[in-house]
Amino acid sequence: MNPVLALARPEILALEPYGHASWEPELERLHANELPWRAPADHSAAGLNRYPEPQPRGLIAQLAALYGVRPGCVLAGRGSDEAIDLLVRAFCRAGQDAVLICPPTFGMYAVAARIQGATVVEVPLRTDFSLDADAVLSACGPQVKLVFLCSPNNPTGNLLDVSAVLDLAGALAARALVVLDEAYIEFAGAPSATVEIERHPNLVVLRTLSKAHGLAGARCGALIAHEEIVALLRRIIPPYALPALTVEAACAALTPAQLAVTATHVETVRCERERLATGLAATNQVLRVWPSASNFLLVEFRDPGRALAAARGARLLLRDVRSQRGLARCVRITVGTPEQNMRLLRALGGEPS
Ligand SMILES: *Cc1c(COP(=O)(O)O)cnc(C)c1O
């Protein structure tokens, strides 16, 4: 048995999961109290009058191939957000357990923990936004069940040192799960850690179709981990979590032809990211553009309020991240189309190159 399972809440380990209607597509369905006719204007392939297949085998197989793991190591859910929520609910007892985060980082880890009543332990990234693995390790008391790391990190844009992350996973082996959120890894030109789950039974990698694959509205993400962790989480994910339309959109996006289109989008974003960074750095309003391995830039402005307003004047919405630790004068800017990026540079008083 994976020793990490012993960290799960005892109630979850003992839980009798909901027995959803069995999936036997070769038979006609008189077992799920569905209507036998489609709703008007239902043009879906599956028929929305039918409950969807839980953890659809076709989609799971495509995701497993995409991420280079076995299908049993993939849990599909409504975005990484659902995976984060499931992890916290499965491993943290309210009022007793804790998650560890490294701010400034993605806000959902702390929100999911607080909803569950878990404590949030903070170990800030260093001033260059690199991971302080020693500090994380010493802050990992017995109450810490999950360590959330994000690479490339949102909102700072940098990759974490993957060998430091893996060493940390090794050091925490049976004590805590290390959850590595790779929502933006496609833009980094760096390898994903999904292949490392074989060697690290306490490593969980989060991937999503929301960013590089352009499917934020479909809500589909994947949790990649040791089979026994995935099996545990399959017991608590809502029985028909993935809507049929989401499954159809995701499967269609993961064909070889569509993946080739995705690759060109990623390449365009990477080129535009460098052009935008250079253009921003050349304006006198910008103090610093942080290097980015993602599809956004963290930018420190002389007067961030003025920059946000100037962008609004050009009908462009930027993300104000000034309230986050260490980001007092920073704004997060998503790389847009070449036209949008040019419009932004003009609004900020820069010369598009
Ligand atoms: C956008 C983002 C996600 C993706 O969340 P989904 O629920 O999959 O849309 C996950 N993690 C981080 C850090 C993000 O910025």
The ligand as a Gaussian input file, in Angstrom:
#p B3LYP/6-31G(d) Opt

LIG

0 1
 C       -5.505000      29.046000     -13.986000
 C       -4.893000      28.195000     -12.950000
 C       -5.349000      26.894000     -12.738000
 C       -6.420000      26.303000     -13.580000
 O       -7.566000      26.092000     -12.886000
 P       -8.737000      25.314000     -13.625000
 O       -9.668000      25.033000     -12.512000
 O       -8.120000      24.088000     -14.219000
 O       -9.287000      26.224000     -14.664000
 C       -4.736000      26.113000     -11.793000
 N       -3.694000      26.581000     -11.090000
 C       -3.212000      27.811000     -11.290000
 C       -2.031000      28.252000     -10.541000
 C       -3.816000      28.660000     -12.207000
 O       -3.335000      29.891000     -12.372000

